[in-house]
Amino acid sequence: KKIDGLPATALGLVAQTTVSNGHENATAENGPWMITLDAPSFIFVMQHARNCAFHEEVYRAYITPASSGDLDNTPIINQILKLRLKKAKLLNYNNYAEVWI
């Protein structure tokens, strides 16, 4: 039910991805299907998936790849923001956005 609405070309693509990841018997018709966050797979889901929960699951995974776990880059982003504010203050601006106006 998750893949309802995906065209045959999309199912063929995700079945190929599944085969290349070790599931030799994957087919476009019967699966299993491996949906990735790579552009072709992601775009097919965003354009054609009828299952709203699946659509949202894939979308959220796509927009938050480095915001949790071992790949969490939140501390790095926070450090960049602090340094940008410091630079703005040193240049006598109220915030970093004013530096570029």
C-alpha positions in Angstrom: 0.0 0.0 0.0 2.9 2.4 0.6 3.9 2.4 -3.1 0.4 3.0 -4.5 0.5 5.5 -7.3 4.2 4.9 -8.3 4.4 4.3 -12.0 6.0 1.1 -13.5 9.2 3.1 -14.3 9.6 4.1 -10.7 9.1 0.5 -9.5 11.6 -0.7 -12.0 14.1 1.8 -10.7 13.7 1.0 -7.1 13.7 -2.7 -7.8 17.1 -2.2 -9.6 18.3 -0.4 -6.5 17.2 -3.3 -4.4 19.0 -5.8 -6.6 22.2 -3.8 -6.5 22.0 -3.9 -2.7 21.9 -7.7 -2.5 18.2 -8.7 -3.0 18.7 -10.7 -6.1 15.0 -11.6 -6.6 13.6 -8.1 -6.5 11.3 -7.2 -9.3 9.3 -4.2 -10.4 6.1 -6.1 -10.1 6.6 -8.0 -6.8 9.3 -6.1 -4.9 10.8 -5.8 -2.5 11.5 -2.2 -3.3 14.2 0.0 -1.8 13.3 3.6 -1.8 16.3 5.9 -1.4 16.8 9.6 -0.9 18.6 9.8 -4.3 16.9 12.2 -6.7 15.1 9.8 -9.0 13.7 7.7 -6.2 12.8 10.7 -4.0 11.1 12.6 -6.9 9.0 9.6 -7.9 7.7 9.3 -4.4 7.0 13.0 -4.0 5.2 13.2 -7.3 3.2 10.0 -7.4 2.9 8.3 -3.9 -0.8 8.3 -2.8 0.0 7.1 0.7 0.3 10.4 2.7 2.1 8.8 5.7 4.7 7.3 3.4 5.0 10.6 1.4 5.7 12.4 4.7 8.1 9.7 5.9 10.3 10.0 2.8 10.1 13.8 2.8 11.1 14.1 6.4 14.0 11.7 5.9 15.1 13.8 2.9 15.1 17.1 4.7 16.8 15.9 7.9 19.7 13.7 6.9 22.2 15.2 9.3 20.2 16.2 12.2 20.4 13.2 14.5 22.7 10.3 15.4 26.3 10.1 14.4 25.7 12.4 11.4 24.2 15.2 13.5 25.8 18.5 12.4 23.7 20.8 14.7 26.7 21.7 16.9 28.7 22.7 13.7 25.8 24.8 12.5 25.5 26.5 15.8 29.2 27.3 15.9 29.0 28.8 12.4 26.1 31.0 13.4 28.0 32.2 16.5 31.1 33.0 14.4 29.0 34.9 11.8 27.4 37.0 14.6 30.9 37.7 16.0 32.1 38.8 12.6 29.1 41.1 12.2 29.7 42.7 15.6 33.4 43.2 14.8 32.3 45.0 11.6 29.8 47.1 13.6 26.7 45.5 12.3 23.7 44.2 14.4 23.6 40.8 12.7 25.2 38.8 9.9 22.5 39.6 7.3 23.4 43.3 7.5 27.0 42.5 6.4 25.6 41.5 3.0 23.2 44.4 2.5 
